[in-house]
Amino acid sequence: MSGILEMGKVSSRGQIAIPTDIRKEMGLEEGSKVVFFLENDTLLIKKVNSQTWDQITKPLRRIKKKISQERVDDLVHEMRKS
């Protein structure tokens, strides 16, 4: 993929339009899914297809085997507090 640099703007509703050149390069169409990853002040947006979704959720599936159903609610509440 060639480097493309574009400027965007966040709307009052928190929406961001992905510039046309980037949408075309990534093959993003209406209904395409993306995942957001935030680290410090850097936001990464990655196109998600079934293969990448499997890669993204693989660690979660491993953890799921180690966590009891009863513990899930507690973990959700703990994550929301932090």
KABEL-V580217 format. One record per pair of residues at least 24 apart in sequence whose ideal C-beta (glycine too) atoms are under 10 Angstrom apart, sorted by the first residue. I is the first residue (numbers start at 1). J is the second residue. Records with the same first field share a line. If there is no record, write none. Layout:
I: J, J
//
This chain:
1: 25, 26
16: 43, 45
18: 45
//
